[in-house]
Structure formats: structure tokens, C-alpha cells
């Protein structure tokens, strides 16, 4: 079983929290996944606090946390974890909350420290296995025997992980009659998992993982780029709808740009992610298909548009290059002198968030900020809003399926309590 | 110099500091054009000249203005002293000079503006103090006793009959750095040098010793000054590329950076393990500088906030920062000051209780 990088652990812990936050309290989640859920909550809160200097309104902070699935009673514990890794300082005066000072890293990947903290907390074997299984099935649908043998899991551990994962819409099982079941993650497969499973069965798993890694490491890769040109796996993934390329009109005709699938997002988050993909695809178009001088520093382009809302100079290419962003209401081209154009970004919170997500995809491949709940952030930035009507996403509580193994374990544990047996 | 003259000079100096403070300047103490050199195996002190008051002020874009004040009440003829002040200003790269004396020669008044020097006699100073309502300033910068106490805390304490211990000599080098070298080496070197100097004496200094605490605060304020200067370079060159610009700055510019990278690469080849050009604290340093660049309107006050904490909490009357800064009081500036302080003690390996006064704010 290969070691998982610490920052991946941090991201997957957040996946567990995000997935399970609307699932009613359950002993297996609350007890056996306690460290993962705790770090996941810390990751979610840190993502929303990033960029602020301090918060003095504890009530607003509690409202925001509640919006993110962190109960008021848990907030201090989550803040303590963030303080331990140096992301915040909780200042108290005479025993009461005075101020939260925020130091969440902005230039480096903050998930590294969260992953380290998770390890320091000595996660249970089940948690360890949960993170490994989730990461593996996110990479590729896996057969039951792969999961249990390669990841060295006994049947009962696998049952529990699948139960917990299913409750959080993180791991799903696909049954094909007469064959062994396949596990996949709904986080990376949109709607029908069958095409991905067929792909996973047709090609050696390592090859499929490596092919998808090419895209996850360079989100917005042109479909005709040499790195994937002639790659049967990628071609089949596009044809079967696993990969839905973003199409952009470039000075050299319409081109397609590839992004790894990302689901498990709310409708609002999905809109932001779509916008972010369109933005990054436009920048990639300038890198790969410019009529004149190509873009050498995509980060700079994104930061300029994010901060200044337009370019310092007009350019003839800009109208075509950023045209795709008009339909998505990200901005409009503005005619400049002698046939040149600039691009004016519509200054809305959603659009700015989309730029942040595009920047993260550019830097890290994944875009954890896609899960930033703008409503929750508003609660903090406009503290008075907590007295008003809180707009929340419609939530449907999911109940956890209990397999026979899970049921047995719960009964065993409850029996021990009834007998007065204590555990370390 | 007579005692009376010394006292007059000190009063003028303190009034000049208060004047600059009221205009938003940070006025570091312990600035000396003194050089120490080994001669006949003994450390000798060479006093080149002295500066009465130095003032540094940052603007919202983090650009800075430096002024030097000469406020002696001596017998030197005004024009001579004004030309001397111009020389010191050039040496420090100061933007403006203040020439404050009891009486100012008419010749002096006519040549001073051409040399970017303001001339203020005692009557003029009094008028300025009234106009700017300096008596309402809450921080007590005129307290001679406090000033003398501050002076007495600066430097190692060696009884006359004894010799300095090895540890004291190590600490002395840090004093010498902060007082002298800090002002004259290339500015970009100060960030790493201050941390390095304090790392050397981190185990020698004791938080309960007021003298040591004072030294740590002076080091921290100098460090914050250097960070603001670095942030200014980033803002002025390319605010959108903080990591790249800061790396270039801290290693002496693009040419030196390349050269140093090449050198480290060669060192790595002959070493067992890979050596990094960046010091271990570099990532945190980058995050700290990024916050200053992102919040320049609050960051510009940091040296003044730290100075106020040092003077009021470490040495004095514990006047609150709200009272001292009045309408300019900002929690943002306090939080940024604390974050620099936290980074500094961590990177230098100092005991965190050195800055307990600051951290409790």
C-alpha cells in the first residue's frame, strides 16, 4: 500500500467531514472517525477563515461554523486544533473569548499541516484505512478484492468503511451480476459510474491512474497536447463522458481543455467550479493557442484579473480568448483603441471566488476552495447578518445504511458499556 | 560637555522625538555611527559621529520617508553644522533634515532649504508644539527618567573590576549589530542577519531579565522595519508576485539569487544531503511578508505599535494602546505586530515569554 502524501490526507479528511456533516450522529462516525472528522472540520473552517486577519464577534463565528457543519459546542475544540498547527490564535480575556487571530497560510498548501496533525492525533486503524480507501477509489474504481487485499483490509473493516463512505456519498458500490462488486467514489464520477468502471476494467489500473494524473497535475490541459495525444484511455474517457472537456474558441479555432471530474458539490459550488474551469481554459488558450505572444505566467494573468478586474493593456486577442466568459456572466470585452480589446470582470463574490478556485487548480490541481460556502463567509464578514434570515442550502439528511457487520459492532460495543467494560 | 548643556540637549532631543512621533514617525533609539575594531587584540570603540533623532515613516503604499534631526544646543556655527547634517543625511539616505537649536544663525536659515533641511529655533519649536497640540499625546516621550532608564538597559553590564564573560561578549555582538551594522549593511541582508544573530544568543538571554527583554524588543522592531522595507520593494516592483519578488529581494536581487542557487547546488553535490538555499523558516517568513503586502494601511504602523508596547508595557506606565493611538488605534495593526513577533521568536528560537506583553494585547 503506497503512502499517501500528507496534504492529500488533509483534503480527504475534509471530504469526510463535508460528506458526513448532514448525516445524523452515529457511533461509528463520532467515535471511530473522530480524528478524521475533527481535522476535516478544522480544514473547512480554515478554508473559510483564510485571508482574514482577525474575528472579534464570537457569535458570528459560531453562526459561520454552524453553517459549515461545526456545532457551537465543537467550535472550541476545532479552534484548538487550528491553534495547535499555528493557523489561529485564540485570545481570551478573563476566561472569555476576546479575539480570533488568523494565520492560515495563503501562499503554501495549508493541507500539509492538517495532514500532519491528523497523524499526530494517532488516528484509529479504521480511519487510516478510510483515508486510503477513499483516495484509492477517487483515483479509480477498484474491485473489492483490490481494496481488501492490496489495501490489506479485513472484511469487517471494509464493510464499516463502505457504510460510512456511502452515508457521506464518498464511496459507492457497483454490483454487476455474477462478478465481484466494484467500489468507486461519487466525488469524481458524475451520475453514471458504468463508463468509468468499464474503463478501469479494460486498462491496467496503474495506466488509468497515471493518465488521469497528467490532467490533475495540469488542469485545463489541451486535448490535443502531446502529453495526452493518442492516449487511448483519455480518448475513451472523453467519448464515454467521464471527462467533459471545456470548449473554447481560440485564434486557431475551437479547442478543448481537459479537467478531472469533481462532484459532491452543491449547486452554488458547482456554478463556481464551472466558472473557474472556463476562466482557466481561457488562460490555457492564451498559453497554447495565442495568435501573438503566448502567456508565460498564467498565475499573473489570473491574479491581475482577480485584483484589478481588467488588464493593464488592451490586446486584439482578448475578445476571442475571453469570449467564453461572457455567457457565464464572468465579464465583458471592452473595445479599446484600434481594434484591440480589454476584458472587464463583473465584480461579484461568485466571480471572485471562481478566480480563487482557478488559481488553486492552477497551483495544486485540486481546488479545495470550490467548497467555500459564500453564505457562511458572509455571516462572518457582515456580523449583523446573523440576526437576519439566514439563507441556507436545502439539506436532506442522509441516514446511514447499516450492514450486518456494522450492526454487530454497535451491539458489541453497547454490550460492553452495559457490562461496565472500559476501553483505552 | 557640562551637565547643564547635556540636560538642555536631552530635553531638545526628547521634544524632537515627540514632534516626529506626532507626525507618524517611528523614532528608533540606539542609532550610532560607532564602529568597533580589534586593535592590539583588544576591542576598541571608534565613535565616528552621532545622530540625535532618526525618524522613519511608512505610507499606505509602504514607501518610506526618513528624517534626521540635529538638536544640539552647542557653540558650533549654524552653517557648519547644517553642512554636517546634510552629509549625515546623505549617508543615511534621509529625505529631509531638521535642524533644531536655541537660536539659528541667519546664514544657516538661508542655506538650509537648498539642502532639504528645516530650521527650527526654540520659539519656533514651541509654536509647532502648540499648533500640533503635542501636550495631548498620551505616550510620555518627554520623561527624562524613562529615557535614562532605557539607555541604562542598553548594553551588557560588566562591573568595573571584572571582565566580560564569553556569553556577555556574544550578546555584545548583537548590540553592536543592532546599533551600528544594521544601519550600514545592505538592507536586504538584515532580515536573515537579525534572526541569525538572535539564534546565537537565544539560550543566553533570560525573559525575566528586563535588559534582555529590551534587547529582544529592539531586535524585533528593527526586524519589522526590515520586513516593511522588503514589502515596499515587492509592492513597488510587482505586487502580484509576492513569493518570487521576495525571494529575489532577500537574496540580493536576480543576479545574486542565481549565483547563490548555483553555489548551493555545488555545495549539495559535495554534501551527503540536499542543502536548501532558503532557511528553514522561509515559508513562514513568506506568509508573514504576504500579510504586510496585503494590509499595507495597517502594516505601516507596526514599528510604532511595537515601540509603544516596549516603552509603555516594558518600562512604563502601561498606558493602553487605545489611549496612545486614539483615532489611529487599529486591531489590525496589533494583530500584524503580534504575527511578526510570533514569527520572530519562533525563527530565532527565543523563549515566547519575551513578548508576553505584546502577545496579551
Contacts between the chains, C-beta under 8 A, distances in Angstrom:
chain1	res1	chain2	res2	distance
A	51	B	294	7.9
A	53	B	291	7.4
A	53	B	295	6.5
A	53	B	298	7.7
A	53	B	332	5.4
A	53	B	335	5.0
A	53	B	336	7.0
A	54	B	331	6.2
A	54	B	332	7.3
A	54	B	335	4.8
A	56	B	331	7.1
A	89	B	338	7.5
A	89	B	342	7.8
A	99	B	331	7.2
A	99	B	335	7.8
A	101	B	335	5.1
A	101	B	338	6.6
A	101	B	339	7.3
A	103	B	287	7.3
A	103	B	339	6.1
A	105	B	283	7.7
A	105	B	287	5.1
A	106	B	287	6.6
A	106	B	290	5.9
A	107	B	242	6.8
A	107	B	243	5.7
A	107	B	283	7.9
A	107	B	286	5.6
A	107	B	287	5.9
A	107	B	290	5.5
A	108	B	283	5.5
A	108	B	286	7.6
A	108	B	287	7.2
A	299	B	241	7.9
A	300	B	240	5.5
A	300	B	241	6.5
A	303	B	240	4.4
A	304	B	240	6.1
A	307	B	240	6.9
